[in-house]
Amino acid sequence: MVRVVPFKAFRYNKEKIADISKTVAPPYDIIKGAKIDEIQSLSEYNIAWIIKNKPQENDTEESNQYTRARDLLNTWIAENAIVQDDKDSFYVYGQDFEVLGKNLFRFGFIGLIELEEFAKASSGGGTFSGVLQHEETLPKDIVDRLSLCRETMANFGQIFVIYPDHEGKVDSILEKAMTQNPVFDVTDYEDVRHRIWKIDSEEDTNRITQLMEDKYVIIADGHHRYKTALQLSKDNPTLASAKYRMLTFVNISNPGLVVLPTHRLVQNLENFNKENLLKQIEEYFDLEKLNSKEAMFDQMNRMFKQGKHSLGLFMDDGHFYAFTLKDVKTMEKVMPDSSDELRHLDVSVLHALVLDKMLGIDKEKLKQGTMKGGGFVVYLKGIGDAVEDSIKSVQGDAQAVFFMNPTKVEEVESVSKNFEVMPQKSTFFQPKVWTGFTINKLDQN
């Protein structure tokens, strides 16, 4: 059973802060380097001051970036910059955005879920409910979020989950709410429009809770934050509010649900040999040598539409390569203990057959990488200048970049329902859900 409940969110006070767009921010893992100062400079009340408070040279156990975040939150509440709603509510979250030349709208709702361990097996082999993870996580990123949560005792960033509602019963309640004026309406620096509507009718909130009871949810983005919440709950067994976590729920059938690829930059390998890698690839793949990245992506896309497993490669030898798996039965030998659904993913083909078998980058070596760089593999989200930047990296110190087609939403669902996980960073759901529209403070009644 999935228990989803409304809550009294803390929200920015529009009577105190005129421009809410200057207070909200992307997720913490998007805010890096100079972007931290840039976003924090927008407002003294920008949520980045809390979720990305920077360490200082004189920090101690008693005074550090996490205690400063706690003190800031308490100050903002004392100043009425952030105020708590007086009724338990769900919050509709809609995003208008453009991707690949298409204008899309994705919507879902923000609420609390009663925390539970990840589902391991279906009850009696039939239908099931619960929380599923769909990809491996990078353990380095959990400690930081747990330190912030322990000091502030609050949820700031969203965990983005998808759930099956093919009949649109929950969506019909959300759509009704969206006929009203939004409580927030801001457009970010990437021209994504974010709107929040409030649902505080007891009839509607009760109905959403009821409709979600027999569902399962799949974590699309935020595995680290969910694991952090589980640990925080274990740390505070007598605190009822710590047993819940704030999530954004989106229907799997939502037409605005878009998954983009995440590419892999390979670096720091000893004895890396371009010719040897190409020979190994030709053993299992139909390899095509191409003169441009456009030709490579065109070939990958053609194979993708035919349901074949095609990857791209650049190694700074004057060529781009597209290579397509000859026989899917190869994956049965490489991943004998996995389901067909997991074996037949492009990311599984890359990780098991190429990165591990050919280049020796096993799971232990993969753990040394992060979205920030370092290790043997760097993960690059397939938007903006990522492709050009990766090519420049290979022309510099990196050794190769592997380009991916996107994982399909139905593939995410199929693998998750088998209680399996994809390789880390298998999916990139665009756009990100932003931080700061709602805050859940755990020590409040």
C-alpha positions in Angstrom: 0.0 0.0 0.0 1.2 3.5 -0.9 0.1 6.1 1.6 0.0 9.6 0.1 -1.2 12.5 2.3 -1.6 16.3 2.0 0.4 18.6 4.2 0.7 22.2 5.4 3.6 23.5 3.3 5.8 26.4 4.1 5.8 28.7 1.1 7.3 32.0 0.2 5.2 34.9 1.3 4.2 37.0 -1.7 3.4 39.9 0.6 7.0 40.0 1.8 8.7 38.9 -1.5 7.4 40.5 -4.7 9.4 38.3 -7.2 9.2 34.6 -6.3 11.2 33.7 -9.4 14.3 35.1 -7.6 13.8 32.7 -4.6 13.4 29.3 -6.2 16.2 27.3 -7.7 17.1 24.1 -9.7 17.8 20.9 -7.7 21.0 21.0 -5.5 22.9 18.8 -7.9 22.4 21.2 -10.8 23.9 24.1 -8.8 27.7 23.9 -9.2 30.7 26.2 -9.3 29.9 29.8 -10.3 26.2 29.0 -10.6 26.0 28.9 -6.8 27.0 32.5 -6.4 24.9 33.5 -9.4 21.7 32.0 -8.1 22.3 33.1 -4.5 22.9 36.7 -5.6 19.3 36.8 -7.0 17.8 37.3 -3.5 18.8 37.0 0.1 15.9 34.6 0.4 16.9 32.3 -2.5 16.5 28.7 -1.5 20.1 28.0 -2.8 21.4 29.7 0.4 20.0 26.7 2.3 20.4 23.8 -0.1 23.9 24.9 -1.3 25.3 26.9 1.6 29.1 26.8 1.0 31.7 25.5 3.4 34.1 28.0 4.9 37.7 27.7 6.1 36.8 28.2 9.8 33.9 25.7 9.8 33.6 23.4 12.8 31.3 20.6 13.9 29.2 23.2 15.7 29.2 25.9 13.0 29.2 24.9 9.3 27.2 25.1 6.1 24.5 22.9 7.5 24.0 24.9 10.7 24.0 28.1 8.7 21.3 26.6 6.5 19.3 25.7 9.6 19.7 29.2 11.1 18.7 30.8 7.8 15.5 28.8 7.6 14.5 29.7 11.1 15.3 33.4 10.4 13.1 33.4 7.3 10.2 31.9 9.2 10.6 34.4 12.0 10.6 37.2 9.5 7.5 35.9 7.7 9.4 35.5 4.5 8.2 31.9 4.6 4.8 31.1 6.0 2.9 27.9 6.6 -0.4 27.1 5.0 -3.2 26.7 7.5 -4.9 23.7 5.7 -3.5 20.3 4.7 -3.1 20.5 0.9 -1.8 18.9 -2.2 -0.1 21.2 -4.7 -0.4 20.8 -8.4 2.9 21.5 -10.1 2.8 22.3 -13.9 5.7 23.0 -16.2 5.5 24.5 -19.7 8.7 23.8 -21.6 10.2 23.2 -25.0 12.3 20.1 -25.9 13.5 19.0 -29.3 11.4 21.7 -30.9 8.2 20.7 -29.3 6.2 22.8 -26.7 5.0 20.5 -24.0 3.2 20.7 -20.6 3.9 18.3 -17.7 1.9 18.3 -14.6 1.6 16.3 -11.4 1.1 17.0 -7.7 3.3 17.6 -4.6 2.4 15.6 -1.5 3.9 13.5 1.2 4.4 9.7 1.0 4.8 7.5 4.0 8.3 6.1 3.8 8.9 2.5 3.2 11.9 0.4 2.1 12.1 -0.3 -1.7 9.8 -3.1 -2.8 11.6 -6.4 -3.3 9.0 -8.7 -4.6 5.3 -8.7 -5.6 2.9 -10.2 -3.1 1.9 -13.7 -4.4 3.2 -12.9 -7.8 0.2 -10.6 -8.6 -0.4 -6.9 -8.5 1.6 -4.9 -6.0 2.1 -1.4 -4.6 5.0 0.3 -3.1 8.1 2.3 -3.9 10.4 1.1 -6.7 13.9 2.4 -7.7 14.9 2.2 -11.3 18.6 2.9 -11.3 21.8 2.5 -9.3 22.9 5.4 -7.2 26.3 7.0 -6.5 26.9 6.7 -2.8 29.1 9.8 -2.5 26.1 12.1 -2.9 24.1 10.8 0.1 26.1 12.1 3.1 25.8 15.7 2.1 22.0 15.6 1.9 21.7 13.7 5.2 23.8 16.3 7.0 21.5 19.1 5.7 18.3 17.2 6.7 19.6 16.4 10.2 20.3 20.1 10.9 17.2 21.7 9.3 14.7 18.8 9.9 13.0 19.8 6.6 12.5 18.7 3.0 13.4 21.3 0.4 14.1 19.5 -2.8 11.6 17.4 -4.6 11.8 13.7 -5.3 10.3 13.1 -8.7 8.2 9.9 -9.0 6.0 8.4 -11.7 3.0 6.2 -11.1 0.4 4.4 -13.2 -2.9 6.2 -13.7 -3.9 5.3 -17.2 -7.5 6.2 -16.6 -6.5 9.7 -15.4 -8.6 9.6 -12.2 -6.0 11.6 -10.2 -5.3 13.8 -13.2 -9.0 14.8 -13.4 -8.8 16.3 -9.9 -5.5 18.1 -10.7 -7.0 19.5 -14.0 -10.0 20.9 -12.0 -7.6 22.7 -9.7 -5.7 24.1 -12.7 -8.8 26.1 -13.8 -8.2 28.4 -10.8 -5.5 31.0 -10.5 -2.1 29.6 -9.5 -0.5 30.5 -6.2 2.9 30.8 -8.0 3.7 31.5 -11.7 7.4 32.0 -12.6 9.6 31.4 -15.6 13.2 30.3 -15.0 16.4 31.2 -16.9 15.9 28.3 -19.3 12.4 29.6 -20.2 10.6 26.8 -18.3 7.3 28.1 -16.8 6.5 26.8 -13.4 3.0 27.1 -11.9 1.7 25.9 -8.6 -2.0 25.4 -7.7 -3.3 24.5 -4.3 -5.8 21.7 -3.6 -7.2 22.1 0.0 -10.7 20.8 -0.4 -11.0 17.8 2.0 -13.1 15.9 -0.5 -10.4 16.2 -3.2 -7.5 15.5 -0.9 -9.2 12.5 0.6 -10.0 11.2 -2.9 -6.3 11.6 -4.1 -5.1 9.7 -1.0 -7.7 6.9 -1.7 -6.8 6.7 -5.4 -3.1 6.4 -4.7 -3.5 3.5 -2.2 -3.2 0.7 -4.7 -0.5 2.3 -6.8 3.2 1.8 -7.1 5.5 4.7 -7.6 8.9 4.6 -9.4 11.5 7.1 -8.4 12.4 8.9 -11.6 14.8 11.4 -10.1 15.9 11.7 -6.5 17.1 8.2 -5.4 19.7 9.8 -3.1 17.0 12.0 -1.5 14.7 9.1 -0.8 17.5 7.0 0.7 18.4 10.1 2.8 14.8 10.3 4.0 14.8 6.6 5.0 17.9 7.1 7.1 16.6 10.2 8.7 13.4 8.3 9.7 15.5 5.6 11.2 17.5 8.2 13.1 14.2 9.7 14.6 12.0 6.7 15.3 9.7 8.6 17.7 9.2 11.6 15.3 6.0 10.9 13.3 6.6 13.6 10.7 10.0 12.0 9.8 8.2 9.0 8.5 7.0 11.1 5.6 8.8 12.7 2.6 7.7 15.4 0.2 7.5 14.1 -3.4 6.3 15.3 -6.8 4.0 12.6 -8.4 3.5 12.5 -12.2 1.3 10.1 -14.1 3.2 7.7 -16.3 0.7 8.5 -19.0 1.3 12.2 -18.9 2.0 13.4 -22.4 4.6 15.9 -21.1 6.8 13.1 -19.6 10.0 13.2 -21.5 13.2 11.2 -21.1 16.5 12.4 -22.6 19.7 10.5 -22.8 22.8 10.7 -20.6 26.1 10.3 -22.4 29.2 8.7 -20.9 32.7 10.3 -21.0 35.5 7.8 -20.3 38.8 9.0 -18.8 41.8 7.9 -16.7 42.1 4.4 -18.1 45.6 2.9 -18.2 46.6 1.3 -21.5 43.6 2.6 -23.4 43.9 1.7 -27.1 41.6 3.0 -29.8 42.3 0.3 -32.3 41.9 -2.5 -29.8 38.5 -1.1 -28.7 37.3 -0.9 -32.3 38.3 -4.5 -32.9 36.4 -5.7 -29.8 33.3 -3.6 -30.8 33.3 -5.2 -34.3 33.1 -8.7 -32.7 29.6 -7.9 -31.3 28.4 -4.9 -33.2 27.9 -3.7 -36.8 30.3 -0.8 -36.8 30.0 2.3 -39.1 32.7 4.9 -39.5 31.2 8.3 -40.1 32.5 11.8 -40.8 30.3 13.9 -38.6 28.4 13.8 -35.3 25.2 14.5 -37.3 25.6 11.4 -39.4 26.3 9.4 -36.2 23.2 10.6 -34.5 21.1 10.1 -37.6 22.2 6.4 -37.8 21.6 5.9 -34.1 18.1 7.4 -34.4 17.3 5.1 -37.4 18.3 2.1 -35.4 16.4 3.3 -32.4 13.2 3.6 -34.4 13.7 0.0 -35.6 14.0 -1.2 -32.0 17.7 -2.0 -32.3 20.5 -1.2 -29.8 22.7 1.4 -31.3 25.4 3.5 -29.6 27.7 6.3 -30.7 31.4 6.8 -30.1 34.0 9.6 -30.5 37.7 9.0 -29.8 39.5 12.0 -31.5 40.7 10.0 -34.5 39.0 12.0 -37.1 35.8 10.0 -37.1 32.6 9.4 -35.4 31.2 5.8 -35.0 27.8 4.3 -34.7 27.6 0.7 -33.7 24.6 -1.6 -33.5 24.3 -4.9 -31.6 24.3 -7.8 -34.0 22.5 -10.3 -31.8 20.5 -9.5 -28.6 21.2 -13.1 -27.4 24.7 -11.9 -26.7 23.3 -10.2 -23.6 22.0 -13.5 -22.2 25.7 -14.6 -21.8 26.9 -11.2 -20.5 24.0 -10.8 -18.0 22.7 -14.4 -17.3 21.0 -13.5 -14.0 19.0 -10.5 -15.3 15.6 -10.3 -17.0 15.2 -9.7 -20.7 13.8 -6.3 -19.9 17.0 -5.2 -18.2 19.3 -7.0 -20.7 17.6 -5.3 -23.6 18.4 -1.7 -22.6 20.9 0.4 -24.5 22.5 1.4 -21.2 22.8 -2.3 -20.2 24.5 -3.1 -23.5 26.9 -0.2 -23.0 27.7 -0.9 -19.4 27.9 -4.7 -19.4 29.3 -5.4 -22.9 31.5 -2.3 -23.6 32.4 -0.5 -20.3 32.9 -3.6 -18.2 33.8 -6.4 -20.6 35.9 -4.4 -23.1 37.3 -1.5 -21.0 37.4 -3.1 -17.5 35.2 -0.4 -15.9 33.2 -2.6 -13.5 30.7 -1.5 -10.8 33.4 -0.6 -8.3 35.1 1.7 -10.8 31.8 3.2 -11.8 31.2 4.2 -8.1 34.2 6.5 -8.3 32.4 8.8 -10.8 29.9 11.5 -10.2 27.9 14.1 -12.2 30.7 16.5 -11.1 33.5 14.6 -12.7 36.3 12.4 -11.4 36.7 8.7 -11.6 36.6 6.7 -14.9 33.2 7.8 -16.2 31.6 11.2 -16.2 27.9 11.4 -16.9 26.7 14.1 -19.3 23.0 15.0 -19.7 21.9 15.2 -23.3 20.9 18.8 -23.5 22.5 22.2 -24.3 26.2 22.0 -25.2 26.8 18.6 -23.6 27.8 16.9 -26.9 30.2 19.7 -28.0 31.7 19.9 -24.5 32.3 16.1 -24.4 34.0 16.2 -27.8 36.3 19.0 -26.6 37.0 16.9 -23.5 38.1 14.0 -25.7 40.2 16.3 -27.8 41.8 17.2 -24.5 42.5 14.8 -21.7 39.6 12.4 -21.9 39.8 9.2 -23.9 36.4 8.5 -25.4 32.7 9.5 -25.2 29.9 7.1 -25.8 26.6 8.7 -27.0 23.2 7.2 -26.1 19.7 7.1 -27.3 17.1 7.8 -24.6 15.6 5.1 -22.4 11.8 4.8 -22.9 9.4 5.4 -20.1 7.9 2.0 -20.6 11.3 0.4 -20.2 11.7 2.2 -16.9 8.4 0.8 -15.8 9.2 -2.8 -17.0 12.5 -3.0 -15.3 11.3 -1.4 -12.1 8.4 -3.9 -11.9 10.9 -6.7 -12.0 12.5 -5.2 -8.9 15.7 -4.6 -10.8 17.7 -1.5 -11.3 19.3 0.0 -14.4 22.9 1.3 -14.4 23.3 4.7 -12.7 22.2 7.7 -14.7 20.2 5.6 -17.2 17.5 8.3 -17.5 17.3 12.1 -17.6 13.8 13.4 -17.1 13.5 16.9 -18.5 12.7 19.4 -17.1 13.9 19.1 -13.6 11.5 19.8 -10.8 12.6 23.0 -9.0 13.2 23.6 -5.3 11.5 26.2 -3.1 7.9 26.2 -4.1 7.0 24.1 -1.1 8.9 23.2 2.0 8.0 20.4 4.4 9.2 21.1 8.0 9.3 17.9 9.9 9.1 19.1 13.4 5.7 20.9 12.9 2.3 19.5 13.8 
